[in-house]
Amino acid sequence: MTAFVLALLAGAVVGLALGALGAGGSILTVPALIYLLGFTPAAATTASLVVVIVTSVTALLAHARAGAVRWRAGLLFAAAGLLPAAAAGALSSHVPQTVLILMFAALALAAGLHMLRGRTPRGDGKVAGVRALGAGAGLGTVTGFLGVGGGFLAVPALVGVLAVPMSDAVGTSLLVIVANTLVALGARAHAAVHLDWSLISPFLATAVLGAWDGRRLAAKVAVGTLQRVFGTVLLTVALAMGVTAAR
C-alpha cells in the first residue's frame, strides 16, 4: 500500500474521531504520521497541529450549525490555555525525540483508558474560576507540547468545571482546540522542521470529509460505543509507541 493511500485512510479515521467525539483524532494523527508515513516526531507533532486546526474548524462549524456550541464558556476556557500553549510549543523543539514519543504514548494510554471507562461527566452547575483556569492552562500545555487538541481532557473539564451540558460539550471543546492549536503552531514557526505536504494534503483532505461524517455518525451511534472503539485503538497505539521507543 502506498504512502498516499495510507495518508487518505489515516486522515479519514482522524476526521471521524474528531467529528464524532470532539476528541481522539489528534492523538491518532501523530502516531499515524510517524509510523505509517515516516515523519520524525518533531515534524509529526507540528503537522498534527495543522491537521487538527483544519479538521476541528470543520467539525466546529457542523456543531455550530446544530446550535451545540457554548461560545462564551469555550472562549473563557481557551483563554486560560493560550500562554501555556505558546510556551510549550516553543519548548517542544528542544526535547529529545524518544522523550516525545514516550510522553505521547503515556498520553494516548490515558486517553484510551478514559474512553473505555465510558462515563459521562456531569456538571455541578457551578463555575469554579480557579479550577477553570487550571484546567484550561493544563490543556494548553498539552496541546503546545505534544501537538494534540486534547479534546478528551476538554470535554469532561467543560462539563465538570464550567457546567456546559454534555450535549454541547463536544462542539465547545472544538472551539477550545482551535484556539490552542493556532497559538501552539505559531510558537513553532521558528523551528526548522520539514513538512511533506504531498502526504499532509491527502491526509488533511480525508480528515475534513471524515469530520463532517463524524458529526452525522454521532447522531446515529451511541457515544459509549464510539468511545469504546476509539479507546481500544488508542490503547493499541500507546502500547506500540511505548515498545518502539523502548528499543
KEDOVEX-560830 format. One record per residue (C-alpha): z, y, x; residue number from 0; residue in three letters; chain. Coordinates in steps of 0.02 Angstrom, whole numbers. Layout:
residues N
<node <Z, Y, X>, NUM, ALA, A>;
...
***
This chain:
residues 247
<node <0, 0, 0>, 0, MET, A>;
<node <-50, 169, 73>, 1, THR, A>;
<node <71, 311, 104>, 2, ALA, A>;
<node <-21, 415, -26>, 3, PHE, A>;
<node <9, 286, -163>, 4, VAL, A>;
<node <191, 266, -110>, 5, LEU, A>;
<node <212, 454, -124>, 6, ALA, A>;
<node <142, 451, -300>, 7, LEU, A>;
<node <256, 310, -356>, 8, LEU, A>;
<node <413, 379, -274>, 9, ALA, A>;
<node <383, 552, -346>, 10, GLY, A>;
<node <368, 481, -522>, 11, ALA, A>;
<node <537, 394, -507>, 12, VAL, A>;
<node <619, 553, -442>, 13, VAL, A>;
<node <549, 656, -584>, 14, GLY, A>;
<node <607, 531, -715>, 15, LEU, A>;
<node <784, 534, -647>, 16, ALA, A>;
<node <795, 724, -643>, 17, LEU, A>;
<node <717, 745, -815>, 18, GLY, A>;
<node <821, 611, -899>, 19, ALA, A>;
<node <990, 634, -816>, 20, LEU, A>;
<node <984, 801, -726>, 21, GLY, A>;
<node <1044, 701, -576>, 22, ALA, A>;
<node <998, 561, -458>, 23, GLY, A>;
<node <819, 612, -421>, 24, GLY, A>;
<node <857, 716, -269>, 25, SER, A>;
<node <965, 580, -195>, 26, ILE, A>;
<node <817, 463, -209>, 27, LEU, A>;
<node <698, 590, -131>, 28, THR, A>;
<node <772, 593, 45>, 29, VAL, A>;
<node <775, 403, 74>, 30, PRO, A>;
<node <602, 387, -3>, 31, ALA, A>;
<node <534, 517, 119>, 32, LEU, A>;
<node <621, 435, 268>, 33, ILE, A>;
<node <592, 250, 236>, 34, TYR, A>;
<node <431, 249, 135>, 35, LEU, A>;
<node <338, 399, 206>, 36, LEU, A>;
<node <404, 408, 384>, 37, GLY, A>;
<node <487, 580, 381>, 38, PHE, A>;
<node <627, 620, 503>, 39, THR, A>;
<node <797, 652, 420>, 40, PRO, A>;
<node <784, 838, 458>, 41, ALA, A>;
<node <610, 850, 382>, 42, ALA, A>;
<node <658, 741, 234>, 43, ALA, A>;
<node <808, 848, 185>, 44, THR, A>;
<node <703, 1006, 196>, 45, THR, A>;
<node <556, 932, 100>, 46, ALA, A>;
<node <680, 866, -28>, 47, SER, A>;
<node <733, 1044, -68>, 48, LEU, A>;
<node <551, 1090, -105>, 49, VAL, A>;
<node <532, 940, -220>, 50, VAL, A>;
<node <698, 971, -307>, 51, VAL, A>;
<node <660, 1155, -338>, 52, ILE, A>;
<node <492, 1124, -421>, 53, VAL, A>;
<node <543, 971, -522>, 54, THR, A>;
<node <708, 1049, -576>, 55, SER, A>;
<node <619, 1206, -637>, 56, VAL, A>;
<node <501, 1095, -736>, 57, THR, A>;
<node <644, 995, -812>, 58, ALA, A>;
<node <743, 1155, -843>, 59, LEU, A>;
<node <600, 1229, -944>, 60, LEU, A>;
<node <593, 1072, -1051>, 61, ALA, A>;
<node <780, 1079, -1086>, 62, HIS, A>;
<node <773, 1268, -1117>, 63, ALA, A>;
<node <636, 1243, -1247>, 64, ARG, A>;
<node <755, 1125, -1336>, 65, ALA, A>;
<node <894, 1255, -1329>, 66, GLY, A>;
<node <1000, 1143, -1217>, 67, ALA, A>;
<node <1045, 1264, -1077>, 68, VAL, A>;
<node <1203, 1370, -1066>, 69, ARG, A>;
<node <1137, 1511, -959>, 70, TRP, A>;
<node <1298, 1611, -935>, 71, ARG, A>;
<node <1402, 1460, -884>, 72, ALA, A>;
<node <1265, 1395, -770>, 73, GLY, A>;
<node <1242, 1560, -680>, 74, LEU, A>;
<node <1431, 1579, -658>, 75, LEU, A>;
<node <1443, 1405, -582>, 76, PHE, A>;
<node <1290, 1433, -472>, 77, ALA, A>;
<node <1354, 1599, -406>, 78, ALA, A>;
<node <1504, 1513, -327>, 79, ALA, A>;
<node <1391, 1398, -227>, 80, GLY, A>;
<node <1261, 1519, -159>, 81, LEU, A>;
<node <1351, 1571, 2>, 82, LEU, A>;
<node <1409, 1393, 43>, 83, PRO, A>;
<node <1232, 1329, 13>, 84, ALA, A>;
<node <1161, 1458, 134>, 85, ALA, A>;
<node <1291, 1422, 269>, 86, ALA, A>;
<node <1273, 1233, 254>, 87, ALA, A>;
<node <1084, 1245, 255>, 88, GLY, A>;
<node <1086, 1340, 419>, 89, ALA, A>;
<node <1212, 1219, 495>, 90, LEU, A>;
<node <1119, 1059, 448>, 91, SER, A>;
<node <985, 1080, 582>, 92, SER, A>;
<node <1120, 1061, 717>, 93, HIS, A>;
<node <1186, 893, 654>, 94, VAL, A>;
<node <1127, 729, 736>, 95, PRO, A>;
<node <1005, 632, 627>, 96, GLN, A>;
<node <1112, 474, 624>, 97, THR, A>;
<node <1258, 575, 558>, 98, VAL, A>;
<node <1149, 649, 422>, 99, LEU, A>;
<node <1092, 476, 368>, 100, ILE, A>;
<node <1270, 408, 362>, 101, LEU, A>;
<node <1331, 558, 263>, 102, MET, A>;
<node <1186, 541, 144>, 103, PHE, A>;
<node <1222, 354, 123>, 104, ALA, A>;
<node <1402, 396, 77>, 105, ALA, A>;
<node <1343, 524, -50>, 106, LEU, A>;
<node <1220, 400, -127>, 107, ALA, A>;
<node <1360, 271, -138>, 108, LEU, A>;
<node <1473, 395, -227>, 109, ALA, A>;
<node <1334, 445, -347>, 110, ALA, A>;
<node <1290, 264, -385>, 111, GLY, A>;
<node <1470, 217, -422>, 112, LEU, A>;
<node <1489, 371, -531>, 113, HIS, A>;
<node <1337, 324, -634>, 114, MET, A>;
<node <1389, 143, -652>, 115, LEU, A>;
<node <1558, 194, -719>, 116, ARG, A>;
<node <1460, 269, -863>, 117, GLY, A>;
<node <1600, 379, -926>, 118, ARG, A>;
<node <1555, 535, -1024>, 119, THR, A>;
<node <1660, 680, -959>, 120, PRO, A>;
<node <1749, 785, -1087>, 121, ARG, A>;
<node <1791, 967, -1075>, 122, GLY, A>;
<node <1963, 1031, -1122>, 123, ASP, A>;
<node <1895, 1192, -1195>, 124, GLY, A>;
<node <1973, 1299, -1059>, 125, LYS, A>;
<node <1886, 1387, -916>, 126, VAL, A>;
<node <1986, 1371, -756>, 127, ALA, A>;
<node <1923, 1508, -639>, 128, GLY, A>;
<node <1988, 1436, -476>, 129, VAL, A>;
<node <1925, 1261, -519>, 130, ARG, A>;
<node <1755, 1329, -566>, 131, ALA, A>;
<node <1741, 1423, -402>, 132, LEU, A>;
<node <1796, 1270, -303>, 133, GLY, A>;
<node <1676, 1152, -391>, 134, ALA, A>;
<node <1531, 1274, -375>, 135, GLY, A>;
<node <1565, 1302, -190>, 136, ALA, A>;
<node <1577, 1116, -158>, 137, GLY, A>;
<node <1413, 1083, -245>, 138, LEU, A>;
<node <1327, 1223, -148>, 139, GLY, A>;
<node <1388, 1149, 16>, 140, THR, A>;
<node <1321, 976, -26>, 141, VAL, A>;
<node <1154, 1050, -80>, 142, THR, A>;
<node <1132, 1153, 78>, 143, GLY, A>;
<node <1188, 1021, 200>, 144, PHE, A>;
<node <1103, 864, 133>, 145, LEU, A>;
<node <956, 937, 37>, 146, GLY, A>;
<node <1008, 869, -133>, 147, VAL, A>;
<node <1032, 954, -300>, 148, GLY, A>;
<node <1199, 873, -335>, 149, GLY, A>;
<node <1171, 850, -522>, 150, GLY, A>;
<node <1289, 701, -527>, 151, PHE, A>;
<node <1427, 821, -472>, 152, LEU, A>;
<node <1369, 969, -576>, 153, ALA, A>;
<node <1363, 882, -745>, 154, VAL, A>;
<node <1545, 822, -751>, 155, PRO, A>;
<node <1604, 986, -673>, 156, ALA, A>;
<node <1514, 1090, -804>, 157, LEU, A>;
<node <1590, 985, -943>, 158, VAL, A>;
<node <1765, 969, -874>, 159, GLY, A>;
<node <1786, 1140, -793>, 160, VAL, A>;
<node <1678, 1260, -894>, 161, LEU, A>;
<node <1689, 1164, -1059>, 162, ALA, A>;
<node <1499, 1151, -1077>, 163, VAL, A>;
<node <1456, 1022, -1212>, 164, PRO, A>;
<node <1383, 861, -1143>, 165, MET, A>;
<node <1225, 891, -1245>, 166, SER, A>;
<node <1193, 1049, -1142>, 167, ASP, A>;
<node <1267, 996, -975>, 168, ALA, A>;
<node <1110, 911, -907>, 169, VAL, A>;
<node <1000, 1062, -940>, 170, GLY, A>;
<node <1131, 1182, -873>, 171, THR, A>;
<node <1154, 1077, -715>, 172, SER, A>;
<node <968, 1100, -680>, 173, LEU, A>;
<node <994, 1290, -679>, 174, LEU, A>;
<node <1132, 1269, -551>, 175, VAL, A>;
<node <1024, 1152, -447>, 176, ILE, A>;
<node <878, 1275, -443>, 177, VAL, A>;
<node <989, 1419, -385>, 178, ALA, A>;
<node <1074, 1319, -247>, 179, ASN, A>;
<node <916, 1237, -181>, 180, THR, A>;
<node <823, 1402, -170>, 181, LEU, A>;
<node <961, 1476, -62>, 182, VAL, A>;
<node <976, 1319, 44>, 183, ALA, A>;
<node <789, 1314, 76>, 184, LEU, A>;
<node <790, 1497, 126>, 185, GLY, A>;
<node <929, 1461, 251>, 186, ALA, A>;
<node <820, 1327, 333>, 187, ARG, A>;
<node <668, 1441, 350>, 188, ALA, A>;
<node <704, 1471, 535>, 189, HIS, A>;
<node <711, 1286, 580>, 190, ALA, A>;
<node <557, 1215, 668>, 191, ALA, A>;
<node <530, 1065, 553>, 192, VAL, A>;
<node <357, 991, 524>, 193, HIS, A>;
<node <320, 953, 342>, 194, LEU, A>;
<node <174, 838, 298>, 195, ASP, A>;
<node <102, 922, 144>, 196, TRP, A>;
<node <-29, 786, 124>, 197, SER, A>;
<node <114, 673, 68>, 198, LEU, A>;
<node <231, 802, -8>, 199, ILE, A>;
<node <95, 865, -127>, 200, SER, A>;
<node <61, 699, -217>, 201, PRO, A>;
<node <248, 662, -218>, 202, PHE, A>;
<node <279, 829, -298>, 203, LEU, A>;
<node <138, 812, -424>, 204, ALA, A>;
<node <202, 649, -499>, 205, THR, A>;
<node <382, 711, -490>, 206, ALA, A>;
<node <336, 858, -602>, 207, VAL, A>;
<node <249, 744, -726>, 208, LEU, A>;
<node <396, 625, -719>, 209, GLY, A>;
<node <518, 766, -757>, 210, ALA, A>;
<node <431, 801, -923>, 211, TRP, A>;
<node <428, 616, -965>, 212, ASP, A>;
<node <610, 600, -915>, 213, GLY, A>;
<node <661, 728, -1045>, 214, ARG, A>;
<node <572, 626, -1179>, 215, ARG, A>;
<node <645, 465, -1111>, 216, LEU, A>;
<node <821, 536, -1126>, 217, ALA, A>;
<node <792, 561, -1312>, 218, ALA, A>;
<node <744, 378, -1337>, 219, LYS, A>;
<node <856, 279, -1219>, 220, VAL, A>;
<node <1046, 281, -1215>, 221, ALA, A>;
<node <1115, 387, -1073>, 222, VAL, A>;
<node <1228, 243, -1022>, 223, GLY, A>;
<node <1080, 128, -997>, 224, THR, A>;
<node <989, 257, -891>, 225, LEU, A>;
<node <1144, 286, -787>, 226, GLN, A>;
<node <1166, 101, -751>, 227, ARG, A>;
<node <986, 81, -697>, 228, VAL, A>;
<node <987, 230, -580>, 229, PHE, A>;
<node <1164, 189, -521>, 230, GLY, A>;
<node <1107, 17, -464>, 231, THR, A>;
<node <959, 93, -373>, 232, VAL, A>;
<node <1071, 218, -284>, 233, LEU, A>;
<node <1193, 83, -227>, 234, LEU, A>;
<node <1047, -15, -154>, 235, THR, A>;
<node <984, 140, -66>, 236, VAL, A>;
<node <1157, 180, 4>, 237, ALA, A>;
<node <1177, 3, 72>, 238, LEU, A>;
<node <1004, 4, 153>, 239, ALA, A>;
<node <1032, 175, 234>, 240, MET, A>;
<node <1204, 128, 298>, 241, GLY, A>;
<node <1142, -34, 376>, 242, VAL, A>;
<node <992, 52, 456>, 243, THR, A>;
<node <1095, 193, 530>, 244, ALA, A>;
<node <1225, 73, 599>, 245, ALA, A>;
<node <1096, -24, 701>, 246, ARG, A>;
***
